[in-house]
């Protein structure tokens, strides 16, 4: 594993440097604010479980070390399936990543390394600059907000200015969502963990795609010593109906022996 620990950080720096359709539910003109449960159900049903969201993502990541551009081709499907390809300025993709059936697979074309491991937050964070597990990542990138926190002990909703605020969570993790009262579009998200803010998200530039409204721009601010700000812009957004599950499952190229992650 010594080689693995040296290889992954080096790849991440390299990657950051170089690098038909389904009918979605129609949005109503207003949200049902009778209860937070009704509001969350409305949000979840905007993008059906049987479609995948396909998009190109241009990412700017700002850390203490500097600013890094990244361009990715994304395929996302609820609850926790995704495929990511890094798009370099020239040549073939330098990086492929998939998550399917709670398994993470990564292929680095430059080093011909193929990794397999559990789709845990720690393993995913080795390759993607998002400190989230796959289910939370898919939901946030789709603009629907993360799924309910594990052992939720409370769920509250109230009007706050021009927004409807939903608070949910438990003793270890909680989250707050701010929805526009006009159409239910999520504009803000805050996730708290260990008595502090884990990250904040702002969703902007809503775009209607086949009846669903998706954010074209998402800004994520991660707190802590290793904090970072990511601005994600989507383009070429479309839905794929009944996608073949095989597209979320990478296969090791012939002759390459997989490396298993802890």
C-alpha positions in Angstrom: 0.0 0.0 0.0 3.0 2.3 0.2 3.1 2.6 -3.6 -0.6 3.3 -3.6 -0.3 6.2 -1.1 2.4 7.8 -3.2 0.6 7.3 -6.5 -2.8 8.7 -5.6 -1.8 12.2 -4.4 0.5 12.6 -7.4 -2.3 11.6 -9.8 -4.8 14.0 -8.1 -2.4 17.0 -8.8 -1.9 15.9 -12.4 -5.7 15.4 -12.9 -6.5 18.8 -11.5 -3.9 20.4 -13.7 -4.8 18.8 -17.1 -7.7 18.3 -16.9 -32.7 8.9 -25.6 -34.1 11.1 -22.9 -36.6 10.5 -20.2 -39.6 12.6 -19.3 -39.0 14.0 -15.8 -41.9 15.0 -13.6 -43.3 18.4 -14.4 -42.8 21.0 -11.7 -45.8 22.6 -10.2 -46.1 26.4 -9.9 -45.9 26.2 -6.2 -44.6 23.9 -3.5 -46.8 22.0 -1.1 -45.8 23.5 2.2 -48.3 21.6 4.3 -45.4 19.8 5.9 -41.6 19.3 5.5 -42.4 15.6 4.6 -44.5 16.8 1.7 -41.9 19.2 0.5 -39.1 16.6 0.6 -41.3 14.1 -1.3 -41.9 16.7 -4.0 -38.2 17.4 -4.4 -37.3 13.7 -4.5 -39.9 12.9 -7.2 -38.6 15.6 -9.7 -36.0 13.3 -11.0 -37.3 9.7 -11.3 -35.2 6.7 -10.1 -35.2 5.1 -13.6 -33.3 7.9 -15.4 -29.7 9.0 -15.4 -28.5 12.6 -15.6 -25.7 13.1 -18.2 -23.7 16.4 -18.2 -20.4 18.0 -18.8 -19.0 19.7 -15.7 -16.4 22.5 -15.6 -15.0 22.8 -12.1 -12.8 25.4 -10.5 -11.3 24.3 -7.2 -9.7 26.8 -4.9 -7.6 25.6 -2.0 -4.8 27.1 0.1 -2.3 25.8 -2.5 -4.0 27.5 -5.4 -6.6 27.3 -8.1 -7.1 24.2 -10.2 -9.4 23.7 -13.2 -11.0 20.4 -13.9 -13.4 19.2 -16.7 -15.4 16.0 -16.2 -18.0 14.1 -18.1 -20.6 12.9 -15.5 -23.3 10.3 -15.5 -25.4 10.2 -12.3 -28.3 8.0 -11.2 -30.1 7.9 -7.9 -29.5 6.7 -5.3 -25.7 6.2 -5.6 -24.5 5.2 -9.1 -22.1 7.4 -11.0 -19.5 7.4 -13.7 -16.9 10.1 -14.1 -14.4 10.7 -16.9 -11.7 13.4 -16.8 -11.5 15.3 -20.0 -8.0 16.6 -20.8 -7.3 19.4 -23.2 -5.9 16.9 -25.7 -5.9 13.1 -26.1 -7.9 10.5 -24.3 -9.4 10.8 -20.8 -6.8 10.5 -18.1 -9.1 9.0 -15.5 -12.2 6.9 -15.3 -14.3 6.3 -12.1 -17.4 4.3 -11.5 -19.6 3.6 -8.5 -22.1 0.7 -8.7 -23.5 -1.7 -6.1 -21.4 0.1 -3.4 -18.2 -0.7 -5.3 -15.7 1.9 -6.4 -13.5 1.3 -9.5 -10.9 3.7 -10.9 -8.7 3.4 -13.9 -5.7 5.8 -14.4 -4.7 5.7 -18.0 -1.3 7.4 -17.6 0.0 4.8 -15.1 -2.2 1.9 -16.2 -3.4 1.4 -12.6 -6.8 0.0 -11.8 -8.2 0.3 -8.3 -11.2 -1.5 -6.7 -12.6 -0.8 -3.2 -15.7 -0.1 -1.2 -17.6 3.1 -2.3 -16.8 4.8 1.1 -16.4 8.5 1.6 -12.7 8.0 2.3 -12.0 6.0 -0.9 -14.0 8.3 -3.1 -12.2 11.3 -1.7 -8.9 9.9 -2.8 -9.9 10.5 -6.4 -12.6 13.2 -6.4 -12.4 16.6 -4.6 -15.7 16.1 -2.8 -15.9 15.0 0.8 -19.1 13.1 0.4 -20.2 9.5 0.1 -21.7 8.5 -3.4 -25.4 8.9 -2.4 -24.9 12.3 -1.0 -22.7 13.3 -4.0 -25.3 12.2 -6.5 -28.1 14.0 -4.7 -26.2 17.3 -4.3 -24.9 17.3 -7.9 -28.5 16.8 -9.1 -29.6 19.7 -7.0 -32.1 17.8 -5.0 -30.2 18.0 -1.7 -28.7 15.1 0.2 -30.8 12.2 1.4 -32.1 12.3 5.0 -29.3 11.9 7.6 -28.9 8.4 8.9 -30.7 8.1 12.2 -32.8 11.2 11.9 -34.4 12.3 15.2 -36.1 15.4 14.0 -37.7 17.0 10.9 -38.9 20.6 11.0 -40.1 23.1 8.4 -40.9 26.8 8.5 -41.3 29.9 6.4 -38.2 32.1 6.4 -38.6 35.2 4.2 -39.2 34.1 0.6 -38.0 30.6 1.4 -39.2 27.4 3.1 -36.6 26.1 5.4 -36.3 22.4 6.2 -34.1 21.2 9.1 -33.5 17.5 9.6 -30.9 15.2 11.2 -29.7 13.6 14.4 -27.2 14.0 17.1 -24.1 13.5 14.9 -25.2 15.1 11.6 -27.9 17.5 10.5 -28.7 19.6 7.5 -30.8 22.6 6.5 -32.4 23.3 3.1 -33.8 26.6 1.8 -36.4 26.2 -1.0 -37.9 29.0 -3.0 -41.6 29.3 -2.1 -42.5 30.1 -5.8 -41.3 26.9 -7.3 -39.5 24.8 -4.7 -36.1 25.2 -6.3 -33.4 24.5 -3.7 -31.1 27.6 -3.4 -29.1 26.8 -0.3 -27.9 23.9 1.7 -25.9 23.6 4.9 -24.6 20.4 6.4 -23.4 20.3 10.0 -21.3 17.6 11.6 -19.5 17.4 15.0 -21.0 20.6 16.2 -19.8 22.6 13.2 -20.4 23.3 9.6 -19.2 20.5 7.3 -20.0 22.3 4.0 -22.3 24.8 2.4 -23.8 24.7 -1.1 -25.5 27.4 -3.2 -27.5 26.4 -6.3 -27.9 29.0 -9.1 -29.0 29.5 -12.7 -31.9 27.0 -12.7 -32.5 25.3 -16.1 -35.7 23.5 -17.1 -34.8 20.1 -18.7 -37.8 18.1 -19.8 -40.0 19.4 -17.0 -37.4 19.2 -14.2 -35.4 22.2 -13.1 -31.7 21.7 -12.4 -29.0 24.1 -11.2 -26.5 25.0 -13.9 -24.1 26.4 -11.3 -23.3 24.9 -7.9 -20.9 26.4 -5.4 -19.6 24.1 -2.6 -17.6 25.5 0.3 -16.0 22.8 2.5 -14.8 24.0 6.0 -11.9 22.9 8.1 -8.1 22.8 7.7 -8.3 21.2 4.3 -11.1 23.5 3.2 -11.8 24.2 -0.4 -14.3 26.0 -2.6 -15.6 24.3 -5.7 -17.6 26.0 -8.4 -19.3 23.5 -10.7 -20.9 24.5 -14.0 -23.0 22.1 -16.0 -23.5 22.1 -19.8 -25.1 19.7 -22.3 -27.5 18.4 -19.6 -29.8 15.6 -20.6 -31.6 12.6 -19.2 -31.1 9.0 -20.2 -34.0 6.6 -19.8 -33.5 3.2 -18.3 -29.7 3.3 -18.6 -27.9 0.0 -18.8 -26.4 -0.7 -15.3 -23.2 -1.9 -17.0 -22.2 1.7 -17.9 -21.7 2.3 -14.1 -19.3 -0.7 -13.8 -15.8 -0.3 -15.1 -13.9 -3.4 -16.3 -10.2 -3.7 -15.8 -8.4 -3.7 -19.2 -6.7 -6.9 -20.3 -3.4 -7.6 -18.7 -3.9 -5.1 -15.8 -4.0 -6.5 -12.3 -6.4 -4.6 -10.0 -5.1 -3.0 -6.8 -7.6 -3.4 -3.9 -8.1 -0.4 -1.6 -8.5 -0.7 2.1 
